[in-house]
Every structure is written in C-alpha cells, then in structure tokens.
Amino acid sequence: MLINDFLSKNQNFWVAYIAHKIAFDAFKMATQTPNYNRIKAVLAEQDKTNLWLAEKLDMNKSTVSKWCTNDIQPTIETLFKIAKALDVDVRELLVSTK
C-alpha cells in the first residue's frame, strides 16, 4: 500500500523523469562517436586497466581513458606501442570494417 500511495502522490514527477530519461538517452545515442579502437576491450580481456597502460606507456591516464572511450584516437605510432605493451597484433586494437 505504501508504494502505491508514494507512486500516486508523485506521478507527475515520475512521468517527467521518464520523459527526461528517454530524451537524454536518445540524445546520447545520436551524439555518440563511433568506436574505432578496441583498446578497452583488449585491456579487459587481459584483466588490465587503463591506469596500467598509462604507466606502461608513460602517458597521461586521462589520455588513455579517452582512447578507451573512443573520445580521441591514438596516433598510428602510439597504436603500435600499445600493441607491443599488450603483446597483441596491432589489428586486434582496431574495430574491423568487415
């Protein structure tokens, strides 16, 4: 009974909240940058963190974090350094086009 009372008294709030959530999620999907690299996935597969990678490459952890979220992309030269640090073929760090 308490939950029903709470929901009925706050119905306008919940309607507004759900509408906002739907609009925000739609905006987020529309403005999302495409994934070009798989750095985050490869780190996860190896149980490693972006902090580990930042220390290994002597790079700023914020930069590595942005690579992992695909907000920015590493240079080709840096991509090869990442592949070496993770002991993977550089192609494993890129999203396939096929």
C-alpha positions in Angstrom: 0.0 0.0 0.0 2.8 2.4 0.8 4.4 2.1 -2.6 1.1 2.7 -4.4 0.5 5.8 -2.2 4.0 7.0 -3.0 3.7 6.5 -6.7 0.3 8.1 -7.0 1.4 11.2 -5.0 4.5 11.5 -7.1 3.0 10.6 -10.5 3.9 13.9 -12.2 7.5 13.6 -11.1 7.8 10.1 -12.5 6.2 11.0 -15.8 8.6 13.9 -16.1 11.6 11.8 -15.0 10.8 9.0 -17.6 10.3 11.6 -20.4 13.6 13.2 -19.5 15.4 9.8 -19.4 14.1 8.9 -22.8 15.1 12.2 -24.3 18.5 12.1 -22.7 19.2 8.5 -23.9 18.1 9.4 -27.5 20.4 12.5 -27.4 23.2 10.4 -26.1 22.8 7.8 -28.9 22.6 10.4 -31.6 25.7 12.2 -30.5 27.8 9.1 -29.7 31.1 8.9 -31.5 31.7 5.6 -33.4 34.1 3.1 -31.9 37.3 2.9 -33.9 39.5 1.1 -31.4 39.2 -1.9 -29.1 41.7 -0.8 -26.5 39.2 -1.0 -23.7 38.1 -4.5 -24.8 41.6 -5.8 -25.1 42.6 -4.4 -21.7 39.5 -6.2 -20.2 40.4 -9.4 -22.0 43.8 -9.3 -20.3 42.4 -8.2 -16.9 44.4 -4.9 -17.2 43.4 -1.4 -16.6 43.8 1.9 -18.4 46.0 3.0 -15.5 48.2 0.0 -16.1 48.5 1.0 -19.8 49.2 4.7 -18.9 52.0 3.7 -16.6 53.4 1.1 -19.1 53.5 3.8 -21.9 54.4 6.7 -19.6 51.3 8.5 -20.8 48.7 10.7 -19.0 45.9 8.5 -17.6 43.4 11.0 -18.9 44.6 10.5 -22.4 44.4 6.7 -22.1 41.0 7.0 -20.7 39.9 9.0 -23.7 41.3 6.3 -26.0 39.3 3.7 -24.1 36.1 5.6 -24.5 36.9 6.4 -28.2 36.7 10.1 -27.4 40.1 10.5 -29.1 42.3 8.1 -31.0 45.9 7.4 -30.5 48.3 8.0 -33.4 49.4 5.1 -35.5 52.8 5.1 -33.8 51.2 5.0 -30.4 48.8 2.3 -31.5 51.9 0.1 -32.3 53.3 0.9 -28.8 50.0 -0.1 -27.3 50.0 -3.4 -29.2 53.6 -4.1 -28.1 52.7 -3.4 -24.4 49.7 -5.7 -24.6 51.5 -8.3 -26.7 48.9 -8.4 -29.4 48.8 -7.8 -33.2 48.0 -4.2 -33.8 45.0 -5.2 -35.9 43.4 -6.5 -32.7 43.2 -3.0 -31.4 41.1 -1.7 -34.3 37.4 -2.3 -35.0 37.0 -4.3 -38.2 35.5 -2.7 -41.2 34.1 -6.1 -42.4 
